[in-house]
Amino acid sequence: MKLYKVHVYLEGDVDTLEDSEAYTTFLVLARDEGRAELLAREYIKKEELLKGDVEILDVEEVPTDEEKVIGVILD
């Protein structure tokens, strides 16, 4: 398994941003880039994060052989 950053553009009626747009990044553990993209899309659909369009902007492998901060959540 590899770690991927999946950058996503969400357009439409997002629950917290009515009739707006948002960018987000998912950290996904998957066997390849295609599977990482699919898992991010399935998560968005399952959690009902969006009621509009989803566009995958980029899928980037994150090297896991060194210590570093790979994500942050601000509330």
Secondary structure, DSSP 8 states (H G I E B T S, - for coil): -EEEEEEEEEEEEETTEEEEEEEEEEEEEESSHHHHHHHHHHHHHHTT--SSEEEEEEEEEE--SS---------
